[in-house]
Amino acid sequence: MSDNGRIREANRIIIDNEGVFGVGIDSLIIADNEGVILARTHDPAMYGDIGLHIPHINAGMNGISSYFFFTSAFAPMGISITVPIWYDGEVIGVLTALTDMSTDNFVGFLSRAIDAEVTIFSGDTSVATTIRRDDGLRVVGTTVAPHIVDSVIGRGEIIALEVQLLGMYPFYAIYFPLHGWDGSIIGMIFIGVPIE
């Protein structure tokens, strides 16, 4: 099997088996000790470029694990986690895992893990949620109240409050900011428990 065939097969196994923790890894990137990209599961034919200009790969080359949130053409909101690969006390490479957070699978997993409703926002607009309308459809494409956007996205605060969603019963809610690689706030996550 060719190298590209092995990478495609590894990617298929990761996705088909729902990856780490059951949420799936949508892509893996592997770089060597000079920051040269050895493999990308999302684009197996693209390799050999230098990844040191990518902040999290550069951090990994310096022995620092990191994560950040991102938006892209393939993921309205995703998370990137990078770890250095150590051998005999030296960093010999970097492994980056990318997960699309804007999927039913991701919010469903998180909801089950914490026993709460979950919504992912890119900016102030919902891109994935466990909250459903009366007809069973998930409520995406909604925006958050301006005072919540000002607190969470504008000032980077974590806020807890009662909210009324879609005329439904009220929720105890917590909104957390999601930071991009440069520290800017690019979205938020809602975690809510119905008030009974």
C-alpha positions in Angstrom: 0.0 0.0 0.0 1.3 3.5 -0.9 2.0 6.1 1.8 -1.1 8.1 0.6 -3.1 4.8 0.8 -1.9 4.2 4.4 -2.8 7.8 5.4 -6.3 7.5 3.8 -6.8 4.1 5.6 -5.7 5.6 8.9 -8.1 8.5 8.5 -10.9 6.1 7.6 -10.3 4.0 10.7 -10.2 7.2 12.9 -13.4 8.6 11.5 -15.3 5.2 11.2 -14.5 4.4 14.9 -15.4 7.9 16.1 -11.9 8.6 17.2 -10.6 9.6 20.6 -13.3 9.9 23.2 -16.1 9.0 20.7 -16.2 12.5 19.1 -14.0 11.9 16.1 -10.8 13.4 14.9 -11.5 14.9 11.5 -7.8 15.4 10.6 -4.3 14.7 11.8 -1.2 16.6 10.9 2.3 15.2 11.6 5.4 17.4 11.4 9.0 16.4 11.9 11.6 18.0 14.2 12.2 20.8 11.6 8.6 21.6 11.2 8.2 19.9 7.9 4.7 18.6 7.4 5.0 14.8 6.8 1.3 14.0 6.5 -2.2 15.6 6.5 -5.1 13.1 6.7 -7.4 15.7 5.2 -5.2 16.2 2.2 -2.8 13.3 1.8 -1.2 14.6 -1.4 -0.1 17.8 0.4 3.1 17.4 2.4 6.6 18.6 2.5 5.8 22.3 3.3 7.2 24.0 6.4 4.7 24.4 9.2 6.8 26.6 11.6 4.7 29.7 10.6 1.7 28.0 12.1 1.7 29.1 15.7 0.6 25.8 17.3 3.1 23.8 15.3 5.9 26.2 16.3 4.8 25.9 19.9 4.9 22.1 19.7 8.4 22.3 18.2 9.4 24.2 21.4 7.9 21.4 23.6 4.6 23.1 24.4 1.3 21.4 24.1 -1.5 23.8 23.0 -5.0 24.0 21.8 -7.1 26.7 20.2 -10.4 27.0 18.4 -10.8 27.8 14.7 -13.2 28.5 11.9 -12.6 27.2 8.4 -14.3 26.2 5.2 -14.7 22.6 6.5 -15.7 23.5 10.1 -17.8 26.5 11.2 -16.2 25.9 14.6 -13.4 23.4 15.4 -10.7 22.7 17.9 -7.0 22.1 17.2 -4.9 20.3 19.7 -1.1 20.0 19.2 1.4 18.0 21.2 5.1 17.6 20.8 6.4 14.1 20.1 9.3 13.4 22.5 12.1 10.8 22.1 15.0 10.5 24.4 14.4 14.0 25.9 14.1 15.8 22.6 11.2 16.9 20.5 11.3 14.9 17.3 8.0 16.1 15.8 4.5 17.4 16.4 1.1 15.8 16.2 -2.0 18.0 15.6 -5.5 16.7 15.8 -8.4 18.7 14.4 -12.1 18.2 15.4 -15.1 19.8 13.9 -17.2 21.0 16.8 -20.1 22.0 14.7 -21.5 18.4 14.3 -24.4 16.6 16.0 -21.9 14.0 17.1 -19.7 16.5 18.9 -22.5 18.3 20.8 -24.3 15.0 21.5 -21.1 13.5 23.0 -20.5 16.6 25.1 -24.2 16.7 26.2 -24.1 13.1 27.3 -20.8 13.6 29.1 -22.0 16.5 31.2 -25.8 15.8 31.3 -26.7 19.2 29.9 -27.8 20.9 26.7 -24.9 22.2 24.6 -24.7 24.8 21.8 -21.6 25.8 19.8 -21.5 29.3 18.4 -19.3 30.7 15.7 -19.2 34.4 16.6 -22.8 35.0 17.9 -24.5 32.4 15.7 -25.3 28.8 16.7 -23.7 26.2 14.4 -24.5 23.1 16.4 -26.8 22.3 19.3 -28.6 19.6 21.2 -31.7 21.8 21.7 -34.6 20.8 19.5 -37.7 22.5 18.3 -41.1 20.9 18.9 -40.8 19.3 15.4 -37.5 17.6 16.5 -35.2 19.7 14.4 -32.1 21.1 16.0 -32.1 24.9 16.5 -29.1 26.2 14.5 -28.6 29.6 12.9 -29.9 31.5 15.9 -28.1 34.4 17.5 -27.5 35.3 21.1 -28.8 38.3 23.0 -26.6 41.3 22.6 -25.8 41.6 26.4 -24.4 38.0 26.3 -22.4 38.7 23.2 -20.9 41.8 24.8 -19.9 39.9 28.0 -18.6 36.7 26.4 -17.2 37.8 23.0 -16.6 41.4 23.8 -15.0 41.1 27.2 -14.0 37.4 27.3 -16.1 36.7 30.4 -17.6 33.4 31.5 -21.2 34.2 32.5 -23.8 32.2 34.3 -27.5 33.3 34.2 -31.0 32.2 33.6 -32.2 32.3 30.0 -35.4 31.6 28.2 -34.8 29.8 24.9 -37.3 29.8 22.1 -40.2 30.4 24.4 -39.4 27.1 26.1 -38.8 26.5 29.8 -36.0 28.5 31.3 -32.4 27.2 31.6 -29.6 27.8 34.0 -26.9 28.6 31.5 -23.2 29.2 31.3 -21.5 30.8 28.3 -17.8 30.3 27.8 -15.6 32.2 25.2 -13.7 30.2 22.6 -10.3 31.7 21.8 -8.6 31.5 18.4 -4.8 30.9 18.0 -4.1 34.6 18.3 -6.1 34.9 21.5 -9.1 36.6 19.9 -12.5 35.4 20.8 -14.1 33.7 17.8 -17.1 32.1 19.3 -18.7 30.6 22.5 -20.2 27.6 24.0 -23.5 27.4 25.9 -24.1 24.8 28.5 -27.6 24.7 30.0 -29.7 22.7 32.4 -33.5 23.1 32.3 -35.0 24.7 35.4 -37.7 22.3 36.6 
